[in-house]
């Protein structure tokens, strides 16, 4: 089992594991947010489809991120592949506006 950042236990940035820091720990892992983003933006995907969407992410890293995101309740497995859960889509809807802001920010640098 992966070292999933569980709220209430020490995580990066918080000795007490406050929920926001546990979430940021999860999203700070390579490809974690990218995998969720792909599933929310482009829909259900098999492992191989998701690997291709994520620009050739290694199978080992993808497998780890899928396990962690499933454990976090943000994605699930269906008969057609992996998809975002209601919670996964909710958090995606909250962070999606950062994409537009980041483009403005990048142009200002």
C-alpha positions in Angstrom: 0.0 0.0 0.0 1.2 3.5 -0.8 2.1 6.1 1.8 -1.2 8.0 1.2 -1.3 11.4 3.0 -4.0 10.8 5.5 -5.6 13.8 7.2 -5.0 13.7 10.9 -1.5 12.1 10.5 1.7 13.9 9.8 2.0 15.0 6.1 4.4 17.4 4.2 3.9 20.8 5.7 1.8 19.8 8.8 2.8 17.7 11.8 -0.9 17.3 12.7 -2.1 16.5 9.2 -4.7 19.3 8.7 -6.9 18.2 5.8 -5.8 21.0 3.4 -2.2 20.1 3.9 -2.9 16.4 3.3 -4.7 17.3 0.1 -1.8 19.6 -1.0 0.6 16.8 -0.2 -1.4 14.4 -2.4 -1.6 17.0 -5.2 2.1 17.8 -4.9 3.1 14.3 -5.9 4.3 13.9 -9.5 1.3 13.4 -11.9 -1.3 13.3 -9.1 -3.1 16.4 -10.2 -2.4 15.6 -13.9 -4.2 12.3 -13.7 -7.2 13.8 -12.0 -7.2 16.6 -14.5 -7.2 14.2 -17.5 -10.1 12.2 -16.1 -12.2 15.3 -15.4 -11.4 17.0 -18.7 -11.4 14.1 -21.1 -13.5 11.5 -19.2 -13.1 7.8 -18.5 -9.9 6.1 -19.6 -8.2 2.7 -19.4 -4.8 2.5 -17.9 -3.1 2.6 -21.4 -5.3 5.5 -22.5 -4.5 7.5 -19.4 -0.8 6.7 -19.7 -0.9 8.2 -23.3 -2.9 11.2 -22.2 -0.3 11.9 -19.4 2.5 12.2 -22.0 4.1 8.8 -21.3 4.0 8.7 -17.5 5.8 5.5 -16.4 3.5 2.6 -15.5 4.9 2.5 -12.0 4.2 6.1 -11.3 0.7 5.9 -12.9 -0.1 2.9 -10.9 1.0 4.6 -7.6 -1.1 7.7 -8.4 -4.1 5.7 -9.3 -4.0 3.8 -6.0 -3.5 7.0 -4.0 -6.3 8.9 -5.8 -8.6 5.9 -5.4 -7.8 5.7 -1.7 -8.5 9.5 -1.4 -11.9 8.9 -3.0 -11.2 11.1 -6.0 -11.3 8.5 -8.7 -12.8 5.0 -9.1 -12.6 2.1 -11.4 -15.6 1.3 -13.7 -16.1 -1.4 -16.3 -14.9 1.1 -18.9 -11.8 2.3 -17.0 -10.9 4.9 -14.5 -13.1 8.0 -13.9 -13.4 10.8 -11.4 -15.8 10.5 -8.6 -18.2 13.2 -7.5 -15.6 14.3 -4.9 -12.9 14.3 -7.6 -15.0 16.5 -9.9 -15.9 18.8 -7.0 -12.2 19.5 -6.2 -11.4 19.8 -9.9 -14.1 22.4 -10.3 -12.5 24.4 -7.5 -8.9 24.3 -8.9 -9.8 24.6 -12.6 -9.9 28.5 -12.4 -6.2 28.4 -11.5 -5.5 27.4 -15.1 -6.7 30.7 -16.5 -5.0 32.7 -13.7 -1.7 30.8 -14.3 -1.7 31.8 -18.0 -2.1 35.5 -17.0 0.6 35.1 -14.4 3.0 33.4 -16.9 2.5 36.3 -19.3 3.3 38.8 -16.6 6.7 37.3 -15.8 
